Amino acid sequence: MRAYELMTIHRPEMAEDEVRQEINRLGSFLSDAGATVSPPDFWGKRRFAYEIDHLNEGYYTVLNFEAEPTMIEDLDRVLQLADTVVRHKVTRPE
């Protein structure tokens, strides 16, 4: 298993509770797939440096987890299809 860091940006019109529920569902998805998930680091609503899809702000969250490399494709597919996620990025911390 490898260590990964996932940063997501959720839509600004969502309520903070809804965003936290989405992050919990994402953590459950990872856990069900066999990953070890750390508690999420919720940054709250932040302003973007530049406009993304006609939006100027969004809810940022960082989630650290350990998983098999093959699971990252499934995670990426789920996040691309999610209407509530503006952007996401999966990285491997050094």
C-alpha positions in Angstrom: 0.0 0.0 0.0 1.1 3.5 -0.8 0.4 6.8 0.9 -1.7 9.4 -1.0 -3.1 12.8 -0.4 -6.4 13.9 -1.9 -7.4 17.5 -2.2 -11.0 18.3 -3.2 -12.8 21.5 -3.9 -16.6 21.3 -3.5 -19.2 23.8 -4.9 -19.7 27.0 -2.8 -23.5 26.9 -2.9 -23.5 23.8 -0.7 -23.9 24.0 3.0 -20.9 23.2 5.1 -22.7 20.2 6.6 -23.4 18.8 3.2 -19.7 19.1 2.2 -18.7 17.3 5.4 -21.2 14.5 4.6 -19.8 14.2 1.1 -16.3 13.9 2.6 -17.4 11.2 5.0 -19.0 9.3 2.1 -15.7 9.6 0.2 -13.8 8.3 3.3 -16.3 5.4 3.5 -15.8 4.6 -0.2 -12.0 4.4 0.4 -12.4 2.3 3.5 -14.7 -0.1 1.8 -12.2 -0.5 -1.0 -9.5 -1.5 1.6 -7.7 1.8 2.2 -6.6 3.2 5.5 -8.0 6.7 5.9 -6.9 9.4 8.2 -9.4 12.0 9.5 -10.1 14.7 6.9 -8.5 18.2 7.2 -11.4 20.6 6.3 -10.2 24.0 5.3 -13.6 25.6 4.8 -14.6 28.0 2.1 -11.7 29.7 0.3 -11.4 32.2 -2.5 -9.8 30.9 -5.8 -6.8 32.5 -7.3 -8.6 32.4 -10.6 -12.1 31.6 -11.8 -13.0 27.9 -12.3 -16.2 27.1 -14.2 -17.5 30.6 -13.5 -17.0 30.1 -9.7 -14.8 32.3 -7.5 -14.7 30.2 -4.3 -15.2 26.6 -3.0 -14.8 24.3 0.0 -11.3 22.8 0.3 -10.6 19.5 2.0 -7.4 17.4 2.3 -7.7 13.7 2.9 -4.7 11.4 3.6 -5.0 7.7 3.0 -3.0 4.6 2.2 -4.2 2.4 -0.7 -3.2 0.1 -3.5 -2.3 2.0 -6.7 -5.0 0.3 -8.7 -7.7 2.0 -6.6 -6.7 5.5 -7.6 -8.3 5.0 -11.1 -11.6 4.1 -9.4 -11.4 7.1 -7.1 -10.6 9.4 -10.0 -13.6 8.1 -11.9 -15.9 8.6 -8.9 -14.7 12.2 -8.3 -14.9 13.2 -12.0 -18.6 12.1 -12.1 -19.5 13.8 -8.8 -21.5 17.0 -9.5 -20.5 18.5 -6.2 -16.8 18.4 -6.8 -15.3 21.3 -8.8 -11.7 20.0 -8.8 -9.7 17.2 -7.2 -6.1 16.2 -7.2 -4.5 13.0 -5.9 -0.7 13.2 -5.1 1.9 11.0 -3.3 3.6 12.9 -0.5 7.3 12.6 -0.4 
